[in-house]
Amino acid sequence: MKNILFVCTGNTCRSPMAQGICEKIVYDNDLPVKCESAGLSTVSGYPISAFAISVCSEIGVDISRYKTKNVRELDLSEYDAIFTMSPRHKHALIALGANPYKIWLLGAETGGISDPYGMDEDTYRKCRDEIYDAVNESLKEI
């Protein structure tokens, strides 16, 4: 079983969408992978974005029960792969002691996954699609 962690800033949009999408792909393809998400600048236990929930439900991904989680509450050595949404997230994780050889930038070919925070639902939808493609491709690599 592989343990994967998705990390963004607030754990309200991108990383929970990535976790939910990953869980769906894993389930649909019977893959031995466990997915989680966390944020670098968040307080644990808060609800995630309503738009993130809405656009994920459109593709059969239910993330409505997810709550924010601070990455500092996790043992980063337990993960086989950590996917970040931006290069800045990768550098922050390395500063926290994560193994740099286990950290990858999701959507690296386009410079990462753009942040939809504070934007409209169409922007979240576009972000969801970026994440879906990037997660699907990344799962082939691990």
Order of alpha helices (4+ residues) and beta strands (2+ residues): beta-alpha-beta-alpha-beta-alpha-beta-alpha
